[in-house]
Every structure is written in structure tokens, then in C-alpha cells.
Amino acid sequence: MRVETDYLVIGAGASGMAFADALVTHSDADVVIVDRRHRPGGHWNDAYPFVRLHAPSAYYGVNSMPLGNDTIDRDGPNAGLYELATGAAICDYYTRVLDERLIPSGRVRFLGMHDYRTNDTGVNRVVSRLTGATSDITVNRKVVEANYLQSDVPATHTPTFTADPGVHVVPINELANQREHSAGYTIIGAGKTAMDACIWLLRNGVDPGRLRWIRPRDAWLVDRASLQPLDLVSSIVDGASRDFRALAGATSVDDLFRRLEQDGRLLRLDPDVTPTMYHCATVSRQELTELRRIEDVVRLGRVQHIGSDRVTLDGGSIPHDPSHLYVDCSASGLRRPRPRPIFEPGRITLQQVRTCQPVFNAALVAYVEATRRDDPAKNALCPVNPYPDNALDWLRSMAVSVAAAAAWSAEPDLKYWLANSRLNFLRGASERADEPAMQEAAQRSREFAQLAMKRLRELIPVRL
Ligand SMILES: Cc1cc2nc3c(=O)[nH]c(=O)nc-3n(C[C@H](O)[C@H](O)[C@H](O)COP(=O)(O)OP(=O)(O)OC[C@H]3O[C@@H](n4cnc5c(N)ncnc54)[C@H](O)[C@@H]3O)c2cc1C
């Protein structure tokens, strides 16, 4: 079978969907989306049953359809903050986006259960996972790699450690399927998934003394209260101004992190351990308090092998406890491939521009693609901002995000798009500019922004 289209989007995850939605809105292009899964939503289809968004639903999904009701939670660990969609709601949402928006546009086709492959002659070929039938796709404009960052979640990854037969190791997904209780639980992993496992166990009545947490690295965390949109958008504007103030006054990188922490801009789990990791993991203060109840934290690097008597880690070993269930939360979340320009002839590679805002970035790239002609101009508006990994990446991400925002502010149409994009967490900020908190933040930014950027360049060599 031969198929012809303007854009071939590889991957119907959150990024591919946000891109396709914005492209169809802002151009007359025809789009084919291919995914090896049966429905859109990407890794959310494999997520653990109690997963939720880590940041507000209000700015997640696609531009053309709201996710949730933009309400503020009254109870639970997210009380006072904008709602966080469940995994099930997110999967349902993407099915509705496809069925109610994209397909009815008459310009989008979805090839589910198809693997994308190129052959040596550069043909774009997709192969059905059900029939084996191949289709060659003629792409008139661009192939869009919405799979470049490759999510890596516990249900689908292969752990890097091994275990002796009889040792009970399960991915986090299996926790909700337990039929018998365990005497204790050993959580393996330092990221947000491990935190979700710990919080879920604690909230379901497991005593913190029965949790052992193997945490190869400690992470700098972001307070979810500082990422609140709409009526609470001053939290984001205020936070940015505080970052500028911390940077402007910092005498060294260590001093910068001390200032950011003192000002509540970054949080850590253990006051005695300096974090070395930064993955934009987001927690509420209540969640942080819960997590701090776990005292048995193992910091000996990554697990290599769980034997029938000892657990071997990079930096030593600990006794194996046969009564424990080992919970694998060690998937990296996102793989971090070599950055490449987002716009190239015949190809778009979706990556981050504003730090850790994957769906916003995908929609932004689509808008820029639809409204600009040449690739250098498009890349100038969408500089690649690799996902952060270590603490110093906080600085690099900040530098690229600020440079990108400065480039956008010189383009009136882009400013208009930003003001109206539901995926932009700053949407609504200008309407609230008269609020005292906004005024205060604006004043602080005016005072410190210039010096902050100078210090940022001095503290770390950043190629913008
Ligand atoms: C637990 C968790 C919570 C998160 N919470 C948030 C949050 O609150 N806010 C936020 O902004 N981000 C959050 N993230 C980050 C999240 O990864 C992104 O929001 C987003 O879901 C990533 O989507 P993606 O489309 O880039 O990747 P994926 O979800 O991995 O989608 C890629 C798709 O491409 C398909 N594919 C790949 N290769 C091929 C091929 N060769 N042929 C056919 N199909 C292919 C895959 O099947 C997949 O469906 C969270 C991540 C996790 C793990």
C-alpha cells in the first residue's frame, strides 16, 4: 500500500499528539501519525495504576481540548493546588483528542499497531504488527520524530540489575495487584516513580519502618506550589524572579543552590545529603513530609544483583531480606539521546525548548513550523534544551529557557500564540499583572534579571 502525506509523525505519545493538534490548527497540512501501540497516549498506557500527572492538568495534553476541569484540590497531598489527572483519565483524553478533534478534521490519519522503519534508501516504511503488511509513506514535507526522547518506564524496561531465582522483584505496576502483604518493601530507584511508590505505600497504611529505599542519588526537587497556573500563576512569575535574585547574588554554584533552597525554589529529601541529580521531579510539601518519614535509606549506588543472601550495589552490599518485596522503580523516565537541531531539511526532531515542558514544546514547534519558512529562523526560536540530569543542568536549562523566551518576545504573533496556548503555564499572567504578587515579582525581575544572566554565564560555560 502507498500512502502520501505532508507530515509523518512517529509516535502518538503526548509529544506527537500536541504537535499534530497544533499543526492542524495552524496550517492546512495533512498528517499521518504512526504508533506501535493500539491507541495514543504513549507511555501513559503502561503506567502504574495509581499514577497521576506530576504537574497540573491545566497545562497538559493538547491545545485544542482541556484536560480536567481546572479545579483546585481540596484534600489529599495536592490540597490547595490545581488537579492532577490520573493515568486512566490521560489515556481516555488522548483517545478523545484523536476521535473528536484530529480525525474529524479530515486531515489526520492514525496508523496504530504499526512500527515505523526506514530502509537504506530512506523510504518511510510502516509495518503492521497484526498483519505484517508494509506500507511505504511518501512524505511531502517532513518526518516528525516524536519518539526521539523515548520514555523509559518500569513496566516496559529491562532492569540493569539481576536477581536470584526466588527473590521477589516486581515493577511498581504490580504493587496494586498484591494479594498477600509483605513484611517489608525495598524500593529501588531515586526518581519520581520511586517517590510515588513510597507515598502510595505510606498512604495505604504501610509503616515507614517497613520501607527500605535504595536511592543511588539524591535529587533536587521542585515544589509543585511554584508551578501553579491560572488564578495562581503568580507562583510561577514569583518563582522566576526569585531564581533571578538567587543567581544575581550567587558567588559560586554551591552558593547558588544554597540560595535557591533557602528561598524554597529547590527542595531536598534529606537536609544532610547534597543532591547531585536534577530531573525536574515535582512534589508537594505534604508529599515531602511523607517521604521524610522513611529512615532506612541505602546510598551505595545502583543495584547490581539481588542474591539470596546479599544485595550487591555499586558501592557495597546489604543483607537480602527474604520477607521483602523488591519494587523496581529504576527506569530512567526519559532516555537522553544526543541533542540535534529540531528543524532540519525533511525532518523535525521533537525535543525540549522550555525546560521540562514536553507538550508545550511540541505545540510550540508545530506553531513555528506552520508559520516560519526557513530552518535557521525556526531553530533560533526553538533552541534545543536537553533534559536535565545532574544538578548543574539546572543552570544550563535555565539559560536556554530564558534565551528562548527572549527570542519569542520579539515576535508579535508568537506572543499572541503564547498568551492563548493552554499548554503555556504562564497563560493568563498578563491579565493578572495588576495583582500585588505579580507586581512584586515583576519589580524583582527588573531588578535582578540582567545581573542574573551575567552570573549564569560566569558560573557555567553555556553554549546558547
Ligand atoms: C510517571 C510520569 C509522570 C509524568 N508527569 C508529567 C507531568 O505531570 N507533566 C509533564 O509535562 N510531563 C510529565 N511526564 C513526562 C512525560 O514523559 C511526558 O509528559 C510525555 O508523556 C512524554 O511523551 P512522549 O510523546 O514524548 O513519549 P512517549 O510517551 O514515550 O511516546 C512515544 C510514542 O512513540 C511510539 N514509538 C516509538 N518508536 C516507534 C516506532 N519506531 N514506530 C512506531 N511507534 C513508535 C511509542 O509506542 C510511544 O507511544 C511524566 C512522565 C512520567 C513517567
The ligand as an SDF file (V2000), in Angstrom:
LIG
                    3D

 53 58  0  0  0  0  0  0  0  0999 V2000
    5.0880    8.9230   35.7850 C   0  0  0  0  0  0  0  0  0  0  0  0
    5.3130   10.1080   34.8990 C   0  0  0  0  0  0  0  0  0  0  0  0
    4.6490   11.3020   35.1660 C   0  0  0  0  0  0  0  0  0  0  0  0
    4.8530   12.4000   34.3520 C   0  0  0  0  0  0  0  0  0  0  0  0
    4.1970   13.5640   34.6380 N   0  0  0  0  0  0  0  0  0  0  0  0
    4.3510   14.6230   33.8160 C   0  0  0  0  0  0  0  0  0  0  0  0
    3.6340   15.8460   34.0540 C   0  0  0  0  0  0  0  0  0  0  0  0
    2.8750   15.9790   35.0000 O   0  0  0  0  0  0  0  0  0  0  0  0
    3.7980   16.8790   33.1870 N   0  0  0  0  0  0  0  0  0  0  0  0
    4.6510   16.7750   32.1150 C   0  0  0  0  0  0  0  0  0  0  0  0
    4.7710   17.7320   31.3430 O   0  0  0  0  0  0  0  0  0  0  0  0
    5.3440   15.6450   31.8760 N   0  0  0  0  0  0  0  0  0  0  0  0
    5.2100   14.5710   32.6990 C   0  0  0  0  0  0  0  0  0  0  0  0
    5.9210   13.4360   32.4530 N   0  0  0  0  0  0  0  0  0  0  0  0
    6.8560   13.4120   31.3520 C   0  0  0  0  0  0  0  0  0  0  0  0
    6.2370   12.6150   30.2060 C   0  0  0  0  0  0  0  0  0  0  0  0
    7.2160   11.7100   29.8190 O   0  0  0  0  0  0  0  0  0  0  0  0
    5.7670   13.4620   29.1030 C   0  0  0  0  0  0  0  0  0  0  0  0
    4.7720   14.3160   29.5760 O   0  0  0  0  0  0  0  0  0  0  0  0
    5.1830   12.7080   27.9190 C   0  0  0  0  0  0  0  0  0  0  0  0
    4.1790   11.7870   28.3220 O   0  0  0  0  0  0  0  0  0  0  0  0
    6.2090   12.0370   27.0710 C   0  0  0  0  0  0  0  0  0  0  0  0
    5.5500   11.7560   25.8670 O   0  0  0  0  0  0  0  0  0  0  0  0
    6.3040   11.4620   24.5410 P   0  0  0  0  0  0  0  0  0  0  0  0
    5.3030   11.5240   23.4560 O   0  0  0  0  0  0  0  0  0  0  0  0
    7.4910   12.3530   24.3890 O   0  0  0  0  0  0  0  0  0  0  0  0
    6.8900    9.9780   24.7150 O   0  0  0  0  0  0  0  0  0  0  0  0
    6.1420    8.5670   24.7890 P   0  0  0  0  0  0  0  0  0  0  0  0
    5.0380    8.5880   25.7530 O   0  0  0  0  0  0  0  0  0  0  0  0
    7.2410    7.5760   25.0270 O   0  0  0  0  0  0  0  0  0  0  0  0
    5.5590    8.3370   23.3350 O   0  0  0  0  0  0  0  0  0  0  0  0
    6.3390    7.9180   22.2430 C   0  0  0  0  0  0  0  0  0  0  0  0
    5.4820    7.0320   21.3670 C   0  0  0  0  0  0  0  0  0  0  0  0
    6.2260    6.6820   20.2080 O   0  0  0  0  0  0  0  0  0  0  0  0
    5.9280    5.3550   19.8600 C   0  0  0  0  0  0  0  0  0  0  0  0
    7.0560    4.8520   19.0570 N   0  0  0  0  0  0  0  0  0  0  0  0
    8.3660    4.9250   19.3640 C   0  0  0  0  0  0  0  0  0  0  0  0
    9.1070    4.3990   18.3730 N   0  0  0  0  0  0  0  0  0  0  0  0
    8.2410    3.9800   17.4310 C   0  0  0  0  0  0  0  0  0  0  0  0
    8.3930    3.3380   16.1690 C   0  0  0  0  0  0  0  0  0  0  0  0
    9.6050    3.0630   15.6540 N   0  0  0  0  0  0  0  0  0  0  0  0
    7.2950    3.0130   15.4680 N   0  0  0  0  0  0  0  0  0  0  0  0
    6.0560    3.2980   15.9500 C   0  0  0  0  0  0  0  0  0  0  0  0
    5.8520    3.9240   17.1350 N   0  0  0  0  0  0  0  0  0  0  0  0
    6.9330    4.2570   17.8550 C   0  0  0  0  0  0  0  0  0  0  0  0
    5.7530    4.6420   21.1830 C   0  0  0  0  0  0  0  0  0  0  0  0
    4.9640    3.4940   21.0440 O   0  0  0  0  0  0  0  0  0  0  0  0
    5.0730    5.7260   22.0340 C   0  0  0  0  0  0  0  0  0  0  0  0
    3.6740    5.5870   22.0290 O   0  0  0  0  0  0  0  0  0  0  0  0
    5.7360   12.3030   33.2520 C   0  0  0  0  0  0  0  0  0  0  0  0
    6.4110   11.1100   32.9890 C   0  0  0  0  0  0  0  0  0  0  0  0
    6.2020   10.0220   33.8040 C   0  0  0  0  0  0  0  0  0  0  0  0
    6.9520    8.7430   33.5020 C   0  0  0  0  0  0  0  0  0  0  0  0
  1  2  1  0
  2  3  1  0
  2 52  2  0
  3  4  2  0
  4  5  1  0
  4 50  1  0
  5  6  2  0
  6  7  1  0
  6 13  1  0
  7  8  2  0
  7  9  1  0
  9 10  1  0
 10 11  2  0
 10 12  1  0
 12 13  2  0
 13 14  1  0
 14 15  1  0
 14 50  1  0
 15 16  1  0
 16 17  1  0
 16 18  1  0
 18 19  1  0
 18 20  1  0
 20 21  1  0
 20 22  1  0
 22 23  1  0
 23 24  1  0
 24 25  2  0
 24 26  1  0
 24 27  1  0
 27 28  1  0
 28 29  2  0
 28 30  1  0
 28 31  1  0
 31 32  1  0
 32 33  1  0
 33 34  1  0
 33 48  1  0
 34 35  1  0
 35 36  1  0
 35 46  1  0
 36 37  1  0
 36 45  1  0
 37 38  2  0
 38 39  1  0
 39 40  1  0
 39 45  2  0
 40 41  1  0
 40 42  2  0
 42 43  1  0
 43 44  2  0
 44 45  1  0
 46 47  1  0
 46 48  1  0
 48 49  1  0
 50 51  2  0
 51 52  1  0
 52 53  1  0
M  END
$$$$
